[in-house]
């Protein structure tokens, strides 16, 4: 799924900023960072090389020549907490293991579910956001809202439903309600545009990507989680025990300080965090 990135400024979390004295003058220089990890734990001294998929907004993309997105903001915050300068490397999830093993990157984001990381024989150092399928619908009172009245699975049989062709949501609905039940679109963006135009009643698709696209359609909003959600994690090389521990500590601190929630809301607005199913329960 591809979508237009809004021109936004990168989130800067807890970075040291020079202060101007009472009498004016130039800002003070930023204090030197003290690295938490050094080579051979990372490939280059003072630098954290982070793999992201630069063609997958809102996780990562470009706007006005700048690299922006959820993964970019999270990577910047992790690098700052590790006392390192950030270097972003464009890596597709399919190439993650090779890039980590070769030392091309130190860690990988790239919107990779933790389950996929395990199958790829890499280690997850923690989760930074939860993603999964969701419903999107038009506001009943024509007001602009990022969240609208919840659509339940029981309502679906009587609705005109759209989804991106061959997406997980598309196949799940087709399997549940029969072939031809879902109106397919080339992209999730096209499906949401059709929803906004009143051509369909509800769209099923990726929650994070859909919520981001819906920001360009003020009458469309998140209408509830649809199916299981998965935590997306930061991956490290399988034997990178020290780096895993350092990144996990950074992520735990970012969660406790509200940094991860701030980043999520920056890109998704008031859309609630999805719940992850654990043995039939949610967490």
Helices and strands as residue ranges (DSSP letters): E 47-52, E 61-63, E 66-68, H 70-81, E 85-90, G 93-95, H 96-102, E 107-108, H 114-119, E 123-138, H 153-156, E 161-164, H 168-177, E 183-185, H 188-196, E 202-206, H 207-214, E 220-236, H 241-256, H 259-268, E 277-278, E 281-282
